[in-house]
Amino acid sequence: MIHTMTIQHQLNGWKARRFLHAIGCTDEEATAFMNLELYDDKGKLKTTKSIDQGIPAGIHEVSLSLGQCTSMGCKDFYAYIRMEPLTVITGERHIALFECTEENIQRLQNAFRGFMVGFLDLDGTASSLNQLAEFSDWDAERVDYTRDIRMRNHDEVLAMMNLCKLLTRETCHNHAMEKTNTYGVNFTDAMFKFGNKTWEVEGYDKQAQVMNREERYVEQYAAPDVFQQLVNESANIFRFEYRRKKEGTRKDFEDRNVMRFLSETVADQWFHKAYKSLVGYDPFYVLDYQLQLKLGEVFPMSKEEADRDAAAKKRYDRARKKAKEEGRACTVHYKKQVMGATAQQYYAFLSFVNQHKGLMNAEAAFDSFQYADKRQFSRYVDNLRERGIAPVCIPKNWLHIRPNGNGREMDLPHDYLPNPIMRPPKD
């Protein structure tokens, strides 16, 4: 499914002038812009002209940017349209997403054609200018493939965002546009973002995003009723977006024609590739007894360890029986061993990760881990995932408030938080 997308079209000079007029430029402004003679108030050359008001719902922005330029001016230009496809075809603002069905794609093409005919005042004749009204004639600049994950309550939304931060292994990915949000900076951040110039992943609290735009809906759109409807519809939604940016749209296909990207198959493949790599499909255990039981199950005790535990149990049973016969308290103590040495080692690793507030910090400090071997950090992570355990855990202080006031008392399961995304059948 798609939330938003940006499409691009290369234009020559006379088409660009027509576009600039539609944006609202006078002849003089259009000529100055095209001849590299239009500057802003700070004396900086304007390289883009855009409009984001007075256009239909669903069209966020229409803009024109300079292309290849010389001292004599520009020979080509690029038109961009940023849109929400579902809103374009319905005329209403939604929490719902655009599903790439044949019917929806046809409706999008028709709605886009209607918008462009009016915007550029086209006459519908067979000409290269009128081709701008054909959605299938445009290229993809960026596509936001999206999943809305309905959690049980808002605390689970907040937990998922912070678990994503704990899972991050790099503060700044290769060629990243900005630093990744890391755990511990602000627990109540309403979003998590990670990526580079090719792709980007963002997870965020959808209701918080809507509420942050109240002024836009009430004052700019004059639609307070729509705002309240969106607030209600977005309750407890953790939205996860995988964005293919300009550089990323050049991969996988022989060209960037937008129609290649309107596919649920493509959306699923790319979404799951990102989700598997960054989040995984495993449940998030609370760092407590239930995790110990799980580790004891997937990393079973050796025969020697099991024999020692069985022998200790027998000693305890005999001592308790004898103490009962003699009418005294049993002085032999026994606690069932739920974890062998290997399971204890993995429990220590998960505790170490939580102590250092995530995989990134834990990897940097791994030399101080009691079972440290720098080459084994990824092996710990991979071995846990292979056995159905996420490599980060829910800290116990998220669930309780301690006598000293520390803790959050969040409404979360006390054993584990199920992963909200199911592993695809062929994964």
N, C-alpha and C positions, 0 to 999 in steps of 0.2 A: 504494500500500500504506500501511497505517496502523500506527504503533507504539503510541501511546497516544492517548486522547481523554478529554475531560471533558464530561459531559452535565448538563443543568440542568432543574429542574421547579419551577414556582411552586406554592406550597402555601398554603392558608388555615390558620386557627388550629388546628382540630381535627386536620387532617392533619399539621401541624407537630408537634403534641404526640405523635402516634403515632410520628412519625419520631424525635423526641427520646428516647422510651422505647426504641426499637430501638437507638439509639446508646449507651444505657446511663444515661440521666438518670432520676433519681427524679421523682416528681410535683412535689416542692418545687423541684428544680433546673429542671425544665421551666417551671414557672410563673414563677420568678424570671427566667429567660432571656427568656421571651416578654414579660414586663412591664418589661424593661430594668433589672432589679435584680440581675443576676449579674455579679460583678466578679472579676478575677483577683487574684493575690497582691500586685500592685503598685497595686491600686485602679483598674485600667482596666476599662471596661465590656467585657464579652465579647460580640462580635458574631457569633461562629461557634462551633459545637460540632461536633466531628468524632470519627471513630474510624478507626484505620488498622491495628488488630490484631484477631485473632479473626474475620477475614472471609476469604472464599475467595481462593485464588490468582488473580491477575489484577485483583482489585478493590483498588486502591491506597489509596483513602480514600473514606469516605462522610461528608458534612458537611451541616450546615444553617446558613444565614446569615440574619440579619435583613434584611427588605425595607423597605417604606415604614413609617416609625415616627412616632409622635406622643408627646406627654408621657404619654399614657395607655397606651402600649405599641405593639406592632406588629400590623398587620392582615394582612400577608402575609409570606411567608418563601420562601427559595429552597433547594431541596435540590440537592446536587452529588454526582456520583459520578465519580471518576477511575479509569480502567481501562485494561488492555491487552487488547483484544478477543480476540486469538488465545489468550492464556492463560485468559481467561474460558471459552472454549468447549472447551478441551482439559484444563484443570486442571493443566497443566505449564508451567514457565517455559521460554521459547524465546529464541533469537537471531532466528529467523524472524519475519516480519511478517504482519499480517492482510491477506489479499487480498480485495477487495470483490466476491466472486462471489455469485451468488444463493444457492448452497448455504451458504456461510459466513455470510451475513447472516441466513439462516433459523436456523442453529445458534446464532448470537449472540442472536437474539431469544428462542429457547427457553431458553438458559442464563441469560439475564438474568431471564426470568420465574421460573425456578426459584429464583434467588438472592433476588429481591424477595419472593416468597411466603413464603420462610422467614424473611427478615430482618424483614419487617413483620407476620408471622403472619397472612397474608391467607387468606380463606376461599374465594376464587375466584368469589364471586357478582358479578353485574353491578352494580358501584357505582363511583363516582368514585375511591374509595380503591384498589380493585383495579386501576384503570387505571394506577396507578403501576408495576405489574408489566409493562406493555407498553412495550417499548423504543421503539416508534414514536410514543409519546405524549410523548417527551422532546425537548428542544431541544439543539443543539450549543453548547457554551461554548468549546471549543477542540479542534482536530483536528490531530494531528501526522502529516502525510504524509511518508513516509520512503523512502529508498533506501539499501540496503547495497551499498557499492562494494568489491568484493574486489580489493585491490591485490596486486602481486607479492611484496612484503615489507613489513616494518614501516617501513623508511626511506621508502618511497613514501607510506605513510599520513601520516607526519610531514611529508613534503614538501608534500602536498596541503593540510594545515592551514595551513602557513606561506605557501603560495602564495595561499590565500584571504585571509590577513591582508594580503599585499602588494597584493592587488587592491582592498582597501577604500579608498573615496575620502572617507569621512566617519568621524571618530572617534565621533561620537554622532549617530545618525540623528534626524530630526524626531520628537519625542515619545518618544525611546528610554527604556527603563526603566533601562538602564545603559550604560556606555561599551563600545564595541566593543574586543575584544582586538586590539591592534595588533602588527605585526611588530617584533621586536627586544626586546620586554619579557621574554618567556620562550620560547625556541625550542621547548622540550619541553612546552609547554602541551598538554594532551590534548584541547583543544576550541577552537572558534572560534564566536563568536556575534555576530549582527548583526540589528537590527530595531527595531520600535517597538510601540505599543499595539495595532496592527491585525494585524501579522504579525511573524514572527521566523524567522530562518534559523540553524541551528546545525550545524556539522560537527564530528565528534569521533571519537577513536580508541575503537572499541567495546570492544576488549579491555581497554584501560586503564580504561574506565568499569566494566566487570565486576570487574576486580581491585580497584578502589577500594571495592567493596561486599562484600569477602570476609567481614567481620565480620557483615554482615546475613545472608548465606547460611549461615554456619557456626553462629552463635549464635542468631539470631532464627528462621531457618527450619529449623535443624538439618539442613542438606542440603549437606554438604561435597562429596559426589559430584556433585550438580547444579552446584555452583559450578565444579568442575574441568571438567565437560562444557561449560559455557558459556564458560569461558576458552579451551578448545580450539576451539570452534566460531567464536569471534569473532576468531580470529587474522587479522591483516592486513585487517580491515574498516574502511573509512572510511565512517562513517554520516553521511548528509546529510539533515537534516530541515527541512521547510518547515511552519511552524505557523501556522494560522489561529486568532487569538485572538478574544475576544468581539466586539470592534468589527469585526473582519474577517468574522465569520460573518454579519453583518447585510448584507453586500454580495452581489451576484450572484444572490441568491434572494429570493423574495417573503416568506419567513419562515425561521426558523432550525431547522425540524424536522430532527432528526438524520439521518433517512433520506435527505435530499437530499445529505448529505455522504459517504455510503457508496457511492462510485462511483469506479472506476478511471479513468474518463474525466476526472472532476473532479480526481482526484489527479494525473494526468499533466499536465493543463493548468496547474495551479497550481505543481507542482514545476518544470516546464520554464520557466515564466515567471520564477520566482525564480532558477533556475540560470543561465538565459541572461543575466539582468540583472546578477547578481553575479559569476559565474564565467566563463560563456561555454563554447563547445564546442571551443575551439582548443587545440592542443598547446602545452606549455610548453617552449620551447627553452632549452638551456644558452647562456649568454652567451659564445659562442665561434665557431669557424670555421663550424660547420654552420648557425648562425643567419645568418652573413654570406652563405653560399651561398643560403639561402632568401630573404633580403632582395634579393640580386642577381637572383633569379629573378622575384620579384613586383614589384620596382621596377627594371625593366631600365635599362641604360645608354642614354643618348641616342645618336644616330648619331655625333655629334661625339666623344663619349667612347669609343665602340666603335672609331671610326677611329683615334683617338690610341693606344689599346691595341694595335690591329693593327699600326700603324706602329712602335711600340716593340718589338713582337715580331719584326718583320722586321729592324730594326736589330740586335737581339740575335743573331738567327740568322746574319746576315751577319758580324758581328764574331766570333762563335764559330767559324764556318767558316774565316775568315781566320786566327784565332789558332791553330787546329788545324794549318793548312797551314804556318804559320811555327814551330810547335813551342813555343808559349808559352801562358800563361794568358790567358783572355779577360778584358778589363778592363771590358766593358760588362755591366751587370747588368739583369735583367728579372724582375719578379714579376707574374704574371697578375692583372689587375684583376678582382676578383669583384663589386665594388660600385661603382656610379656615385655621383654626388653625392647623389641622392635616397635611395638605400639607405644611404649613409653617415650621412645626417641621421637616419634612423630607427634606425640602430644606436646613434648617439649618444644619441637619446632613450631607448632601452631601457637603455643604460648609466647615464644620468642617473636613471632610475626606480630602478634597483638601488642606485645610490650613495646615494639618499635613502630607501632601505628602504620602497619602496612608492609607489603612486599618490597617496595622500593627501599625504604629505610632499613628493613631487615637484611636485604641483600648487601647493602653498603656496610652493615655492621656484622656481617656473618662470621668474620674471623673470631669474634668473641663468643660465638655459640659453642656450647660444650661438645657438640658432635661435629664441629666445623670441618668442612672440606669445600673450598670455594667452588669446585667443580660440581658439587652435589646439590647446590641450591635449587637449580632447575629440576634435578632428579626428585627432590622432595616434593616439589610442586606437581610434577607429572605423575608421580606415584600416588599422590592423594587423589588427583583428578581421575586416574584410572580406576580407583576404588570407590568413586562416587562421593567424594568429600571435597568441598571447596577449600582452597589453600589459605583462606582467611576465615576467622570465626567471629561470631557475635560476642562482644565482651559482656560479662555478667553484669557490669555496672550500667548497661543499657536497660536492664530489666528491673533493677532495684535501686532504691535510695538508701545509702548506708547511714549509720548513726552520725558520721562526720559531715553529712550533707551531700557527699559525692553520689553521682548516679542520675539516671534519667527517668526511670520507671515507665518505660515505653510498653505499649500494648503489643507485645510480640510473643510468639510461641516460646516456651521455656526449654524445648528440646532442639528444634531446628526450624529455620524458615525455608519452606520449599522454594526451589528456584522457579520463578514465574514463567519461564520459557521452557517448553518441552524440547528435548533433543529430536531433530527431524528423523524420520524412519530410516533414511539411508546414511545417516551420519555415523 
